[in-house]
Amino acid sequence: MTYEENVDRGEVEPELIVRIGGGDDDEKGRGDYVKLRECPGEAEESEPSSSSPKGLWCLWYWVRLVLLFMCLGLLAGVFIKWVGPFLMDTEVIPMINWETKTFSPPVLAILVFASVALFPTILLPSSPSMWVAGMTFGYGYGFLLIISAAAIGISLPYFISYLFYHKIQGWLEKYPKRASILRSAGEGNWFHQFRAVALIRISPFPYIIYNYCAVATNVKYGPYLLGSLAGMVPEAFVAIYTGILIRTLADASHEHHGLSAPQIIFTVVGFALAVATTIFFTVYAKKQLKELQKEDEPLLQ
């Protein structure tokens, strides 16, 4: 290693000389040499500039957020002004009129009960039936109808899955990451299983698939049933509210008059609360499931 003096600035710069040559002893000293010198200018350019203002990034973030909300507001206005009334006049109102003219309330209650009880078994969503329960029977009778039918809808797949126990076990082994959350529901005491099943129901995990996977996790039927019903309570109320909201908007569109100020406030506040409740329970359930999964990792190993 040698040093070279910089005449202009009166500094001494380190200079590293590396020999590149063969390994023969008789050719020692005749190899090529390459000089490696650190360039101060390049070192300075490689460092990130600390003088760039971070406030610009923060400002750009808020600008994008405002633009996003403006676009969402514009889309909502277009939907309320043109798309919503069009769908109400062409789809929703004819369906409601056909439903009320064709079926009496007792017959409609039987149809809703049967669909909520049987659709999960054949892997079909039952949310539209819950909306009909909200439109026709309101919160009280609608909730009792949905919960009683859901008890059958989550029990049938549980007992049917005993026929495919080994196949479901093989499926869970192929996806160990997702299966670890489901397996945590089968560990611990009765309350632990009840809590885990309720959280899985609230979380975004497809509950129709879980109906068939629960047996393979060795969860007992008692905590499975009660935990499932407890986890479905927020979904049931949101579905009933959605049906009531659809009926209110359909009546207003059919009678060709707008909603009054109290109705608009109630609708907006109710919709916001429904969305906020859904988000809150979903985030809470995902967080609790992660903590539950960490607690059960020693048991699952």
Beta strands, then each sheet from edge to edge (+ up, - down):
strand 1: 2-6
strand 2: 11-20
strand 3: 32-37
sheet 1: 1+ 2- 3+
end
